[in-house]
């Protein structure tokens, strides 16, 4: 558990967001998935993407 937390803490926000999005299989609706991807790519990654 501690090793997993340590590994998670070393990821950038962009890396974590990409991994998280792949795990969201229930977001199969096209528009919902598109909206989440857009929010990540347009708002989150440009502002926080390089931060760990």
C-alpha positions in Angstrom: 0.0 0.0 0.0 2.8 2.5 0.9 4.7 1.6 -2.3 1.5 2.3 -4.4 1.1 5.7 -2.7 4.7 6.5 -3.3 4.4 5.6 -7.0 1.2 7.6 -7.3 2.9 10.6 -5.7 5.6 10.5 -8.4 3.1 10.9 -11.3 2.4 14.2 -12.8 -1.2 15.4 -13.0 -1.2 14.7 -16.7 0.1 11.2 -16.3 -2.4 10.5 -13.5 -5.3 11.9 -15.6 -4.4 9.7 -18.6 -4.3 6.6 -16.4 -7.5 7.5 -14.6 -9.4 8.1 -17.9 -8.4 4.7 -19.2 -9.9 3.1 -16.1 -13.3 4.9 -16.5 -14.9 2.2 -18.6 -18.4 3.1 -17.5 -18.1 6.4 -19.4 -19.1 4.8 -22.6 -21.5 7.4 -23.7 -19.8 9.4 -26.5 -20.6 12.8 -25.3 -19.8 12.2 -21.6 -16.4 10.7 -22.6 -15.8 13.6 -25.0 -16.6 16.1 -22.3 -14.3 14.6 -19.8 -11.5 14.3 -22.3 -12.0 17.9 -23.3 -12.0 19.1 -19.7 -8.8 17.3 -19.0 -7.0 18.4 -22.2 -8.2 22.0 -22.2 -8.4 23.0 -18.6 -6.6 20.6 -16.3 -3.4 19.6 -18.2 -2.4 23.1 -19.4 -2.6 24.4 -15.8 -1.5 21.5 -13.7 -0.1 18.9 -16.1 3.5 19.1 -15.0 2.9 19.1 -11.3 3.3 16.0 -9.2 
